[in-house]
Amino acid sequence: MRAVSGTNDKGSIQTDIGQDVIDEAVASVERRMDEGADTAGSGTEVEVDVAASESEAAASTPEVTPPTEDAAALRQEVESLRAQLDFSQAKARETLERLKEAHERAKDFQERALRAAADLENYRKRAQKEKEDVQKFGAEKLLKDLLPVMDNMDRALDAASKSTDFDSFQKGVAMTRKSFEDALSRHGVKGFSAKGQPFDPRLHEAIQQVETAEVAAGHVVYEVARGFHLNERLVRPAMVVVARAPEVAPPPAAAAVAEAPASTDSQSSSNEAPEAPADSESSSGGSQ
């Protein structure tokens, strides 16, 4: 026979009582009832016997420890670990997604960098080729504008060989020079005149100095060769002759003092001059 001592939410605790103990208890109760003993006393005895039986049964059965607070703490720790595991897995999935996105971006950047490097190399090659073309054919436009000038020069020389009209030849050369100057001006080449201007070493190159009173000292008297600019940059300075102030004449007093010795020398020479005829006369008389 099995008696259940108690139950709870976590399980049940069961105690086994031996059959001999139960039979002895029943026999004792029957003996007491037959003898007509006092109900209270017999009850007490029965309770004592039952209590003794229960104590023996408890001694014969193993002890079962009820659940304690450690189980609840372990359960909470398990729940906490499970929550941490779920959180770690979520973070891992999020990190993996970020890594995938970063890998895709890095791959995209690498492809862009390769395309940019290829474009840069192509641009470098094109720039090098354009530079070489400019060095070879940069003067093509200027030459196209100068070729008509050469044609006009050839015509002028041909006309001069067939005609003796110097005025017409001069006009033709002047027109050719004008067309040549116009062609240069279309390419940014412009000449400038320096005659009568103050000497400027940044624009002029002096090849000589002359004394003159016609032009102020330090100004250009003659222009041997014109100067030219190319797009506001000096290409050739003007070759010029610069005026210099004439030397100052000596004062009149100094001139008179200088003339006095000259007059004395002239008088002495005039005094000595008549003696020559005497010699001549003597010589002539001697000859006679």
Backbone as JSON, one array per atom type, in Angstrom:
{
  "sequence": "MRAVSGTNDKGSIQTDIGQDVIDEAVASVERRMDEGADTAGSGTEVEVDVAASESEAAASTPEVTPPTEDAAALRQEVESLRAQLDFSQAKARETLERLKEAHERAKDFQERALRAAADLENYRKRAQKEKEDVQKFGAEKLLKDLLPVMDNMDRALDAASKSTDFDSFQKGVAMTRKSFEDALSRHGVKGFSAKGQPFDPRLHEAIQQVETAEVAAGHVVYEVARGFHLNERLVRPAMVVVARAPEVAPPPAAAAVAEAPASTDSQSSSNEAPEAPADSESSSGGSQ",
  "N": [[0.85, -1.19, 0.0], [0.46, 2.24, -0.73], [0.95, 5.47, 0.46], [0.14, 8.85, -0.07], [1.84, 11.67, 0.81], [1.91, 14.42, 0.25], [1.5, 17.05, -2.29], [2.76, 19.32, -4.83], [3.45, 22.15, -7.1], [5.79, 21.52, -8.44], [6.01, 18.79, -8.41], [5.33, 15.52, -6.9], [5.49, 14.04, -3.61], [6.02, 10.91, -2.39], [5.37, 8.23, 0.01], [6.28, 5.05, 1.09], [4.63, 2.63, 3.1], [5.09, -0.12, 5.14], [3.37, -3.35, 4.89], [3.13, -4.99, 7.15], [3.33, -3.24, 9.23], [0.95, -1.86, 8.96], [-0.94, -3.91, 9.39], [-0.43, -4.62, 12.04], [-1.16, -2.27, 13.3], [-3.93, -2.25, 12.75], [-4.77, -4.57, 14.1], [-4.24, -3.9, 16.71], [-6.05, -1.86, 17.1], [-8.45, -3.27, 16.92], [-8.27, -4.93, 19.13], [-8.44, -3.15, 21.19], [-10.99, -2.14, 20.82], [-12.51, -4.43, 21.36], [-12.06, -4.92, 24.04], [-13.37, -2.76, 25.14], [-12.38, -0.43, 25.92], [-11.67, 2.89, 26.99], [-12.69, 5.41, 24.81], [-11.29, 7.72, 24.38], [-8.8, 7.2, 25.52], [-8.04, 4.96, 24.03], [-7.96, 6.13, 21.59], [-5.88, 7.78, 21.89], [-3.86, 5.98, 22.22], [-3.94, 4.73, 19.77], [-3.26, 6.82, 18.15], [-0.75, 7.15, 19.06], [0.39, 4.75, 18.3], [0.04, 4.88, 15.55], [1.49, 7.16, 15.05], [3.94, 6.24, 15.83], [4.23, 4.25, 13.92], [4.28, 5.77, 11.64], [6.62, 7.18, 12.12], [8.49, 5.16, 12.0], [8.07, 4.36, 9.38], [8.9, 6.64, 8.09], [11.53, 6.63, 8.82], [12.4, 4.4, 7.46], [12.14, 5.08, 4.77], [13.72, 6.91, 2.11], [14.94, 10.31, 2.37], [13.42, 13.04, 0.72], [14.35, 15.98, -0.72], [12.75, 19.05, -0.8], [12.19, 21.38, -3.52], [14.44, 24.16, -3.71], [15.57, 27.62, -3.35], [17.73, 27.71, -5.03], [17.17, 26.34, -7.37], [15.38, 28.11, -8.63], [17.1, 30.25, -9.0], [18.93, 29.08, -10.73], [17.22, 28.62, -12.88], [16.61, 31.27, -13.6], [19.15, 32.09, -14.36], [19.58, 30.45, -16.54], [17.57, 31.4, -18.24], [18.56, 33.99, -18.57], [21.01, 33.45, -19.86], [19.99, 32.31, -22.17], [18.67, 34.52, -23.26], [20.86, 36.19, -23.71], [22.19, 34.64, -25.59], [20.35, 34.7, -27.71], [20.44, 37.45, -28.23], [23.13, 37.71, -28.96], [23.16, 36.14, -31.27], [21.43, 37.67, -32.86], [22.94, 40.03, -33.07], [25.15, 38.96, -34.38], [24.0, 38.22, -36.85], [23.31, 40.78, -37.72], [25.84, 41.98, -37.87], [26.96, 40.36, -39.84], [25.37, 41.06, -42.04], [26.16, 43.73, -42.28], [28.85, 43.35, -42.92], [28.57, 42.11, -45.4], [27.41, 44.25, -46.86], [29.52, 46.1, -46.63], [31.48, 44.71, -48.02], [30.36, 44.65, -50.58], [30.33, 47.41, -51.12], [33.09, 47.93, -51.04], [33.93, 46.4, -53.19], [32.59, 47.74, -55.24], [33.86, 50.25, -55.04], [36.45, 49.48, -55.71], [36.13, 48.71, -58.38], [35.37, 51.18, -59.44], [37.73, 52.6, -58.93], [39.53, 51.24, -60.59], [38.38, 51.82, -63.08], [38.69, 54.61, -63.05], [41.49, 54.8, -62.99], [42.09, 53.69, -65.48], [40.82, 55.57, -67.15], [42.35, 57.81, -66.5], [44.86, 57.03, -67.46], [44.3, 56.85, -70.19], [43.68, 59.54, -70.67], [46.17, 60.68, -70.14], [47.68, 59.64, -72.24], [46.31, 60.78, -74.41], [46.79, 63.5, -73.89], [49.58, 63.57, -74.14], [49.86, 62.94, -76.84], [48.48, 65.11, -77.99], [50.17, 67.16, -77.18], [52.5, 66.53, -78.6], [51.46, 66.87, -81.17], [50.93, 69.61, -81.12], [53.52, 70.61, -80.91], [54.51, 69.8, -83.37], [52.69, 70.78, -85.31], [51.86, 73.27, -84.47], [52.35, 75.78, -85.54], [50.86, 75.87, -87.81], [48.51, 77.37, -88.4], [49.51, 80.0, -88.33], [51.33, 79.87, -90.43], [49.59, 79.47, -92.56], [48.45, 81.99, -92.7], [50.65, 83.48, -93.38], [51.5, 82.61, -95.84], [50.02, 83.89, -98.0], [51.26, 86.41, -97.89], [53.84, 85.82, -98.74], [53.2, 85.09, -101.33], [52.39, 87.59, -102.33], [54.83, 88.93, -102.2], [56.3, 87.52, -104.11], [54.83, 88.23, -106.38], [55.32, 90.97, -106.41], [58.1, 91.06, -106.88], [58.16, 89.85, -109.4], [56.72, 91.74, -110.86], [58.47, 93.91, -110.63], [60.65, 93.06, -112.11], [59.68, 93.17, -114.67], [58.84, 95.76, -115.12], [59.81, 99.21, -114.99], [58.75, 101.01, -113.29], [59.19, 102.62, -110.51], [57.66, 103.77, -108.5], [55.23, 102.34, -108.48], [56.22, 99.83, -107.75], [57.13, 100.43, -105.19], [54.73, 101.02, -103.89], [53.52, 98.5, -104.02], [55.23, 96.95, -102.43], [54.81, 98.23, -99.98], [52.11, 97.62, -99.54], [52.33, 94.85, -99.31], [53.87, 94.63, -97.0], [52.03, 95.69, -95.18], [50.0, 93.75, -95.26], [51.44, 91.64, -94.2], [51.94, 92.56, -91.58], [49.3, 92.68, -90.65], [48.67, 89.96, -90.65], [50.36, 89.03, -88.65], [49.32, 90.43, -86.46], [46.84, 89.21, -86.14], [47.53, 86.95, -84.82], [48.31, 87.79, -82.36], [50.66, 89.23, -82.32], [52.18, 92.26, -81.97], [53.64, 95.32, -82.91], [55.6, 98.04, -81.53], [56.37, 101.51, -81.29], [59.34, 103.32, -80.49], [60.52, 105.76, -80.82], [61.33, 108.99, -79.76], [60.38, 108.47, -77.24], [60.85, 108.14, -73.63], [63.8, 106.5, -72.53], [63.47, 103.12, -71.75], [64.58, 100.48, -70.0], [63.24, 98.05, -69.83], [61.86, 97.77, -72.15], [63.4, 98.73, -74.21], [66.5, 98.5, -75.98], [69.54, 99.85, -75.82], [71.85, 100.77, -78.24], [73.6, 102.75, -78.86], [74.78, 106.07, -77.99], [74.17, 109.47, -78.58], [75.14, 112.91, -78.92], [72.89, 115.46, -78.81], [70.7, 118.22, -79.29], [68.15, 118.24, -80.11], [66.43, 116.35, -79.06], [65.33, 115.52, -75.8], [67.62, 114.71, -73.17], [68.27, 111.29, -72.52], [66.18, 110.27, -73.96], [64.78, 108.53, -76.8], [66.41, 108.79, -79.82], [66.8, 107.7, -82.45], [65.32, 104.88, -84.02], [66.4, 101.84, -84.49], [65.51, 99.19, -84.86], [62.24, 97.89, -84.6], [60.27, 97.1, -81.68], [58.48, 94.19, -80.41], [55.44, 92.72, -79.18], [53.99, 89.73, -77.91], [50.91, 88.77, -77.31], [50.78, 90.57, -75.07], [53.24, 89.99, -73.97], [56.69, 90.64, -73.97], [58.44, 90.14, -76.87], [60.6, 90.94, -78.47], [62.93, 93.42, -77.7], [63.07, 96.95, -78.53], [65.55, 98.19, -80.72], [67.51, 100.93, -80.13], [68.75, 104.34, -80.39], [70.07, 106.47, -78.05], [69.6, 109.75, -76.79], [72.02, 112.18, -75.76], [72.98, 114.76, -73.56], [74.48, 117.72, -74.91], [77.91, 118.9, -74.55], [78.71, 121.64, -72.35], [79.48, 124.96, -73.52], [82.57, 126.85, -73.04], [82.83, 129.74, -70.78], [82.75, 133.35, -71.83], [84.97, 134.93, -70.81], [86.95, 133.09, -70.25], [87.33, 132.29, -72.83], [88.43, 134.59, -73.97], [90.84, 134.79, -72.6], [92.02, 132.56, -73.56], [92.28, 133.27, -76.21], [94.18, 135.29, -76.17], [97.01, 134.43, -75.97], [97.07, 133.29, -78.46], [96.85, 135.51, -80.23], [99.24, 136.86, -79.65], [101.13, 135.07, -80.56], [100.51, 135.21, -83.21], [101.25, 137.86, -83.84], [104.03, 137.82, -83.4], [104.73, 136.04, -85.36], [103.99, 137.54, -87.54], [105.79, 139.66, -87.34], [108.18, 138.42, -87.81], [107.85, 137.63, -90.35], [108.42, 139.66, -92.43], [111.22, 139.58, -92.67], [111.88, 137.57, -94.27], [111.62, 138.39, -97.01], [113.88, 140.11, -97.11], [115.98, 138.37, -96.91], [115.49, 137.07, -99.18], [115.84, 139.07, -100.94], [118.54, 139.61, -100.56], [119.57, 137.27, -101.33], [118.67, 137.3, -103.84], [120.0, 139.52, -104.73], [122.59, 138.68, -104.48], [122.58, 136.77, -106.32], [122.19, 138.28, -108.5]],
  "CA": [[0.0, 0.0, 0.0], [1.26, 3.48, -0.86], [0.25, 6.67, 0.93], [0.67, 10.12, -0.62], [1.92, 12.63, 1.91], [1.66, 15.81, -0.2], [1.8, 17.41, -3.69], [2.94, 20.76, -5.15], [3.54, 22.45, -8.55], [7.01, 20.98, -9.02], [5.93, 17.32, -8.45], [4.69, 14.88, -5.75], [6.37, 13.3, -2.7], [5.3, 9.7, -2.01], [6.05, 7.45, 1.07], [5.83, 3.65, 1.17], [4.46, 2.1, 4.47], [5.06, -1.58, 5.07], [2.07, -4.02, 5.19], [3.13, -5.51, 8.52], [3.05, -2.12, 10.15], [-0.49, -1.56, 8.87], [-1.69, -5.02, 10.03], [-0.25, -4.49, 13.49], [-1.98, -1.15, 13.77], [-5.35, -2.67, 12.71], [-4.99, -5.56, 15.18], [-4.24, -3.17, 17.97], [-7.33, -1.14, 17.19], [-9.52, -4.22, 17.17], [-8.17, -5.39, 20.52], [-8.91, -2.08, 22.07], [-12.44, -2.07, 20.69], [-13.11, -5.59, 22.04], [-11.92, -4.75, 25.48], [-14.29, -1.7, 25.6], [-11.6, 0.64, 26.57], [-12.11, 4.28, 26.8], [-12.48, 5.88, 23.43], [-10.25, 8.77, 24.33], [-7.51, 6.58, 25.76], [-7.67, 4.14, 22.87], [-7.59, 7.05, 20.47], [-4.53, 8.29, 22.12], [-2.92, 4.9, 21.94], [-3.9, 4.53, 18.31], [-2.48, 7.92, 17.58], [0.67, 6.92, 19.38], [0.89, 3.68, 17.46], [0.12, 5.39, 14.16], [2.63, 8.08, 14.98], [5.16, 5.43, 15.83], [4.33, 3.6, 12.61], [4.71, 6.77, 10.64], [8.03, 7.5, 12.34], [9.26, 4.05, 11.46], [8.02, 4.42, 7.91], [9.76, 7.77, 7.65], [12.92, 6.23, 8.99], [12.74, 3.4, 6.45], [12.09, 5.68, 3.42], [14.74, 7.97, 1.9], [14.46, 11.7, 2.44], [13.31, 13.78, -0.56], [14.45, 17.42, -0.42], [11.89, 19.88, -1.66], [12.91, 22.38, -4.33], [14.88, 25.35, -2.97], [15.74, 28.84, -4.16], [18.79, 27.52, -6.02], [16.56, 25.97, -8.65], [14.86, 29.34, -9.25], [18.25, 31.05, -9.46], [19.45, 28.43, -11.93], [16.29, 28.89, -13.97], [16.81, 32.65, -14.05], [20.44, 32.17, -15.06], [19.38, 29.83, -17.86], [16.82, 32.35, -19.06], [19.46, 35.09, -18.92], [21.94, 32.97, -20.88], [19.25, 32.15, -23.42], [18.45, 35.86, -23.82], [22.14, 36.64, -24.23], [22.46, 33.89, -26.81], [19.51, 35.28, -28.77], [20.97, 38.78, -28.55], [24.39, 37.52, -29.69], [22.82, 35.69, -32.62], [20.91, 38.82, -33.62], [24.08, 40.89, -33.38], [25.96, 38.28, -35.39], [23.33, 38.38, -38.13], [23.43, 42.18, -38.13], [27.24, 42.19, -38.28], [27.15, 39.69, -41.12], [24.76, 41.91, -43.07], [27.03, 44.88, -42.48], [30.04, 42.89, -43.64], [28.18, 41.93, -46.79], [27.28, 45.56, -47.47], [30.86, 46.68, -46.76], [32.17, 44.01, -49.11], [29.81, 45.14, -51.84], [30.83, 48.78, -51.34], [34.52, 47.86, -51.37], [34.02, 45.9, -54.56], [32.19, 48.84, -56.11], [34.93, 51.24, -55.04], [37.58, 48.94, -56.45], [35.81, 48.81, -59.8], [35.47, 52.6, -59.81], [39.14, 52.99, -58.94], [40.12, 50.68, -61.81], [37.91, 52.62, -64.23], [39.33, 55.93, -62.98], [42.89, 54.65, -63.4], [42.11, 53.5, -66.93], [40.51, 56.87, -67.76], [43.51, 58.68, -66.33], [45.91, 56.6, -68.39], [43.87, 57.27, -71.53], [43.83, 60.99, -70.75], [47.59, 60.99, -70.24], [48.11, 59.34, -73.6], [45.76, 61.8, -75.32], [47.51, 64.76, -73.66], [50.91, 63.45, -74.73], [49.71, 63.02, -78.3], [48.15, 66.5, -78.33], [51.39, 67.96, -77.01], [53.36, 66.28, -79.76], [50.85, 67.5, -82.34], [51.14, 71.05, -81.03], [54.91, 70.89, -81.23], [54.74, 69.59, -84.79], [51.8, 71.52, -86.2], [51.32, 74.44, -83.79], [52.51, 76.98, -86.38], [50.13, 75.68, -89.06], [47.61, 78.5, -88.65], [50.32, 81.17, -88.66], [51.88, 79.7, -91.77], [48.52, 79.7, -93.54], [48.27, 83.44, -92.85], [51.85, 84.09, -93.95], [51.69, 82.2, -97.23], [49.61, 84.95, -98.94], [52.27, 87.46, -97.9], [54.91, 85.36, -99.63], [52.69, 85.19, -102.7], [52.46, 89.0, -102.73], [56.23, 89.26, -102.44], [56.66, 86.95, -105.41], [54.21, 89.07, -107.42], [56.03, 92.25, -106.47], [59.38, 90.84, -107.55], [57.88, 89.6, -110.81], [56.36, 93.02, -111.49], [59.65, 94.77, -110.68], [61.52, 92.6, -113.19], [59.07, 93.48, -115.96], [58.55, 97.18, -115.24], [60.76, 100.12, -114.34], [57.99, 102.0, -112.52], [59.61, 102.46, -109.12], [56.56, 104.16, -107.59], [54.3, 101.21, -108.36], [56.91, 98.8, -106.97], [57.15, 100.86, -103.78], [53.38, 100.85, -103.36], [53.26, 97.07, -103.86], [55.96, 96.48, -101.25], [54.13, 98.77, -98.8], [50.89, 96.83, -99.33], [52.74, 93.53, -98.83], [54.25, 94.78, -95.58], [50.8, 95.88, -94.4], [49.34, 92.44, -95.11], [52.26, 90.84, -93.27], [51.68, 93.06, -90.23], [47.95, 92.26, -90.28], [48.7, 88.54, -90.35], [50.96, 88.87, -87.32], [48.41, 90.96, -85.43], [45.79, 88.21, -85.9], [48.09, 85.94, -83.92], [48.7, 88.42, -81.11], [51.97, 89.9, -82.43], [52.0, 93.69, -82.21], [54.85, 96.12, -82.76], [55.45, 99.34, -80.86], [57.4, 102.47, -81.68], [60.05, 103.87, -79.34], [61.13, 107.03, -81.16], [60.84, 110.11, -78.96], [59.93, 108.02, -75.91], [61.95, 108.0, -72.66], [64.44, 105.18, -72.6], [62.97, 102.16, -70.76], [65.36, 99.25, -70.19], [62.37, 96.89, -69.93], [61.33, 97.68, -73.51], [64.36, 99.21, -75.19], [67.89, 98.06, -75.9], [70.36, 100.94, -76.36], [73.05, 100.34, -78.94], [74.49, 103.9, -79.04], [74.38, 107.37, -77.44], [74.63, 110.59, -79.4], [74.88, 114.23, -78.36], [71.95, 116.23, -79.62], [69.81, 119.13, -78.55], [66.81, 118.12, -80.69], [65.64, 115.47, -78.19], [65.78, 115.59, -74.41], [68.57, 113.68, -72.78], [67.64, 110.07, -72.01], [65.08, 109.89, -74.85], [65.18, 107.8, -78.0], [66.59, 109.64, -81.01], [66.55, 106.86, -83.61], [64.84, 103.52, -83.79], [67.06, 100.97, -85.47], [64.6, 98.05, -85.08], [61.03, 97.99, -83.77], [60.02, 96.05, -80.7], [57.23, 93.45, -80.63], [54.79, 91.99, -78.09], [53.14, 88.58, -78.24], [49.89, 88.67, -76.26], [51.23, 91.4, -73.95], [54.57, 89.57, -73.51], [57.73, 91.2, -74.81], [59.15, 89.15, -77.68], [61.89, 91.52, -78.84], [63.01, 94.85, -77.36], [63.39, 97.85, -79.63], [66.94, 98.63, -80.82], [67.38, 102.38, -80.2], [69.87, 105.24, -80.12], [69.62, 107.34, -76.97], [70.18, 111.1, -76.83], [72.85, 112.6, -74.63], [73.07, 116.22, -73.53], [75.77, 118.2, -75.43], [78.78, 119.51, -73.57], [78.47, 123.08, -72.17], [80.57, 125.77, -74.08], [83.26, 127.63, -71.99], [82.36, 131.14, -70.66], [83.48, 134.3, -72.7], [86.23, 135.35, -70.21], [87.91, 132.02, -70.48], [87.62, 132.28, -74.26], [89.33, 135.71, -74.25], [92.16, 134.43, -72.1], [92.55, 131.54, -74.45], [92.61, 133.89, -77.48], [95.33, 136.2, -76.03], [98.25, 133.8, -76.45], [96.99, 133.04, -79.89], [97.14, 136.77, -80.91], [100.68, 137.13, -79.47], [101.85, 134.2, -81.48], [100.28, 135.7, -84.58], [102.05, 139.06, -84.04], [105.42, 137.43, -83.55], [104.9, 135.43, -86.68], [103.92, 138.61, -88.53], [107.02, 140.42, -87.27], [109.24, 137.64, -88.41], [107.56, 137.37, -91.76], [109.09, 140.55, -93.4], [112.63, 139.27, -92.82], [112.05, 136.62, -95.34], [111.95, 139.06, -98.27], [115.25, 140.61, -97.09], [116.83, 137.24, -97.27], [115.27, 136.77, -100.59], [116.49, 140.11, -101.72], [119.99, 139.38, -100.51], [119.86, 136.12, -102.15], [118.48, 137.69, -105.24], [121.13, 140.41, -105.12], [123.77, 137.81, -104.66], [122.45, 136.05, -107.57], [122.45, 139.17, -109.59]],
  "C": [[0.89, 1.24, 0.0], [0.41, 4.64, -0.43], [0.95, 7.89, 0.38], [0.64, 11.15, 0.47], [1.63, 14.04, 1.47], [2.05, 15.99, -1.65], [2.02, 18.9, -3.78], [3.1, 20.9, -6.65], [4.73, 21.76, -9.19], [6.96, 19.45, -9.12], [5.22, 16.78, -7.22], [5.73, 14.12, -4.95], [5.56, 12.11, -2.17], [6.14, 8.91, -0.99], [5.46, 6.03, 1.11], [5.79, 3.18, 2.65], [4.32, 0.57, 4.37], [3.7, -2.2, 5.5], [2.02, -4.55, 6.63], [2.85, -4.43, 9.53], [1.56, -1.82, 10.15], [-1.3, -2.65, 9.57], [-1.61, -4.92, 11.57], [-1.11, -3.38, 14.05], [-3.46, -1.54, 13.79], [-5.66, -3.65, 13.84], [-5.06, -4.87, 16.53], [-5.54, -2.44, 18.16], [-8.45, -2.1, 17.52], [-9.49, -4.71, 18.63], [-8.72, -4.32, 21.47], [-10.44, -1.96, 22.0], [-13.11, -3.24, 21.42], [-13.07, -5.42, 23.55], [-12.81, -3.63, 25.99], [-13.58, -0.6, 26.32], [-12.17, 2.0, 26.25], [-11.74, 4.75, 25.4], [-11.34, 6.89, 23.34], [-8.88, 8.17, 24.49], [-7.07, 5.76, 24.57], [-7.27, 5.0, 21.69], [-6.2, 7.55, 20.62], [-3.52, 7.25, 21.79], [-2.79, 4.69, 20.45], [-3.06, 5.61, 17.66], [-1.02, 7.72, 17.84], [1.23, 5.86, 18.48], [1.04, 4.15, 16.02], [1.29, 6.31, 14.01], [3.92, 7.31, 14.96], [5.36, 4.76, 14.5], [4.83, 4.58, 11.55], [6.17, 7.12, 10.82], [8.91, 6.4, 11.82], [9.28, 4.07, 9.95], [8.91, 5.53, 7.38], [11.21, 7.4, 7.77], [13.34, 5.26, 7.92], [12.78, 3.97, 5.03], [13.17, 6.74, 3.29], [14.11, 9.35, 1.95], [14.48, 12.32, 1.04], [13.31, 15.25, -0.23], [13.56, 18.21, -1.36], [12.73, 20.87, -2.45], [13.24, 23.61, -3.5], [15.01, 26.54, -3.91], [16.84, 28.7, -5.21], [18.23, 27.17, -7.39], [16.01, 27.2, -9.37], [16.0, 30.21, -9.77], [18.85, 30.45, -10.71], [18.55, 28.68, -13.14], [16.45, 30.31, -14.51], [18.12, 32.8, -14.83], [20.32, 31.57, -16.45], [18.62, 30.77, -18.78], [17.7, 33.51, -19.5], [20.45, 34.68, -20.0], [21.25, 32.79, -22.23], [19.0, 33.51, -24.08], [19.74, 36.42, -24.4], [22.49, 35.94, -25.53], [21.64, 34.44, -27.98], [20.04, 36.64, -29.2], [22.26, 38.67, -29.36], [24.12, 37.06, -31.12], [22.27, 36.82, -33.47], [22.03, 39.77, -34.02], [24.97, 40.26, -34.46], [25.34, 38.41, -36.77], [23.45, 39.81, -38.65], [24.85, 42.5, -38.61], [27.52, 41.54, -39.63], [26.56, 40.5, -42.27], [25.62, 43.13, -43.35], [28.29, 44.5, -43.24], [29.73, 42.67, -45.12], [28.06, 43.27, -47.51], [28.65, 46.22, -47.67], [31.64, 46.02, -47.89], [31.66, 44.48, -50.47], [30.3, 46.55, -52.15], [32.3, 48.76, -51.72], [34.72, 47.36, -52.8], [33.64, 46.98, -55.56], [33.27, 49.9, -56.19], [36.14, 50.76, -55.82], [37.34, 49.03, -57.96], [35.89, 50.26, -60.28], [36.92, 53.06, -59.89], [39.84, 52.46, -60.2], [39.69, 51.48, -63.04], [38.56, 54.0, -64.24], [40.79, 55.86, -63.41], [43.01, 54.46, -64.9], [41.81, 54.81, -67.66], [41.68, 57.83, -67.66], [44.64, 58.32, -67.27], [45.56, 57.01, -69.82], [44.03, 58.78, -71.71], [45.3, 61.38, -70.88], [48.12, 60.74, -71.65], [47.59, 60.38, -74.59], [46.5, 63.13, -75.16], [48.9, 64.72, -74.26], [50.85, 63.57, -76.25], [49.38, 64.44, -78.74], [49.36, 67.41, -78.19], [52.33, 67.77, -78.18], [52.78, 66.92, -81.02], [51.04, 69.01, -82.32], [52.57, 71.42, -81.38], [55.19, 70.74, -82.72], [53.96, 70.55, -85.67], [51.22, 72.78, -85.55], [51.38, 75.7, -84.64], [51.73, 76.87, -87.69], [49.24, 76.88, -89.39], [48.39, 79.75, -89.03], [50.89, 81.06, -90.07], [50.81, 79.91, -92.84], [48.27, 81.18, -93.75], [49.48, 84.11, -93.49], [52.08, 83.71, -95.41], [51.17, 83.24, -98.23], [50.6, 86.11, -99.01], [53.43, 87.08, -98.81], [54.46, 85.42, -101.08], [52.75, 86.63, -103.2], [53.9, 89.44, -102.98], [56.69, 88.73, -103.79], [56.06, 87.79, -106.54], [54.93, 90.4, -107.56], [57.37, 92.11, -107.18], [59.19, 90.58, -109.04], [57.53, 90.89, -111.53], [57.56, 93.94, -111.6], [60.6, 94.35, -111.8], [60.99, 92.95, -114.57], [58.84, 94.97, -116.18], [59.59, 97.99, -114.5], [60.06, 101.19, -113.54], [58.3, 101.78, -111.03], [58.49, 102.8, -108.15], [55.57, 103.01, -107.4], [54.92, 100.08, -107.52], [56.91, 99.15, -105.48], [55.78, 100.67, -103.14], [53.07, 99.37, -103.11], [53.98, 96.51, -102.63], [55.29, 96.98, -99.96], [52.85, 97.98, -98.49], [51.23, 95.43, -98.8], [53.14, 93.59, -97.36], [53.01, 94.94, -94.71], [50.07, 94.55, -94.22], [50.12, 91.53, -94.16], [52.0, 91.26, -91.83], [50.29, 92.66, -89.74], [47.91, 90.78, -89.91], [49.31, 88.3, -88.98], [50.02, 89.35, -86.22], [47.27, 89.99, -85.14], [46.25, 87.11, -84.97], [48.67, 86.56, -82.66], [50.05, 89.11, -81.14], [51.73, 91.34, -82.82], [53.31, 94.42, -81.97], [54.56, 97.43, -82.05], [56.64, 100.21, -81.26], [58.0, 103.1, -80.43], [60.62, 105.25, -79.63], [60.48, 108.17, -80.39], [60.38, 109.74, -77.57], [61.12, 108.0, -74.94], [62.51, 106.59, -72.71], [63.97, 104.32, -71.43], [63.73, 100.86, -70.95], [64.5, 97.99, -70.27], [61.86, 96.68, -71.35], [62.35, 98.0, -74.58], [65.74, 98.61, -74.92], [68.75, 99.11, -76.6], [71.61, 100.37, -77.01], [74.04, 101.49, -79.14], [73.9, 105.09, -78.32], [74.98, 108.46, -78.31], [74.3, 111.89, -78.69], [73.98, 114.99, -79.32], [71.11, 117.1, -78.72], [68.39, 119.06, -79.06], [65.87, 117.32, -79.79], [66.2, 115.57, -76.78], [66.7, 114.45, -74.08], [67.82, 112.49, -72.17], [66.45, 109.62, -72.82], [65.65, 109.22, -76.1], [65.25, 108.77, -79.17], [66.23, 108.88, -82.27], [66.08, 105.5, -83.15], [65.43, 102.64, -84.88], [66.17, 99.78, -85.82], [63.43, 98.18, -84.12], [60.97, 96.83, -82.77], [58.66, 95.41, -80.93], [56.79, 92.77, -79.34], [54.02, 90.81, -78.67], [52.18, 88.38, -77.08], [50.37, 89.32, -74.96], [52.55, 90.92, -73.35], [55.61, 90.08, -74.51], [58.47, 90.07, -75.53], [60.53, 89.66, -78.07], [61.9, 92.98, -78.43], [63.4, 95.67, -78.58], [64.87, 98.25, -79.56], [66.94, 100.13, -81.06], [68.73, 103.05, -79.98], [69.37, 106.3, -79.16], [70.35, 108.69, -77.06], [70.96, 111.37, -75.56], [73.0, 114.11, -74.7], [74.43, 116.67, -74.07], [76.59, 118.85, -74.33], [78.58, 121.03, -73.54], [79.69, 123.85, -72.7], [81.24, 126.57, -72.97], [82.76, 129.07, -71.94], [83.22, 132.09, -71.5], [84.82, 134.71, -72.1], [87.3, 134.31, -70.44], [88.28, 131.96, -71.95], [88.59, 133.4, -74.61], [90.75, 135.41, -73.79], [92.81, 133.4, -73.02], [92.97, 132.15, -75.78], [93.85, 134.77, -77.39], [96.63, 135.56, -76.44], [98.23, 133.54, -77.94], [97.32, 134.3, -80.67], [98.61, 137.12, -80.8], [101.5, 136.3, -80.42], [101.69, 134.67, -82.91], [101.1, 136.95, -84.87], [103.51, 138.71, -84.21], [105.69, 136.8, -84.9], [104.84, 136.48, -87.78], [105.17, 139.47, -88.53], [108.17, 139.69, -87.93], [109.04, 137.45, -89.9], [108.29, 138.33, -92.7], [110.55, 140.23, -93.59], [112.88, 138.31, -93.95], [112.34, 137.29, -96.67], [113.36, 139.6, -98.27], [116.22, 139.53, -97.48], [116.73, 136.93, -98.74], [115.94, 137.81, -101.47], [117.99, 139.92, -101.73], [120.4, 138.23, -101.38], [119.72, 136.45, -103.62], [119.61, 138.59, -105.7], [122.38, 139.64, -105.34], [123.73, 137.09, -105.96], [122.69, 136.95, -108.74], [123.95, 139.39, -109.71]]
}
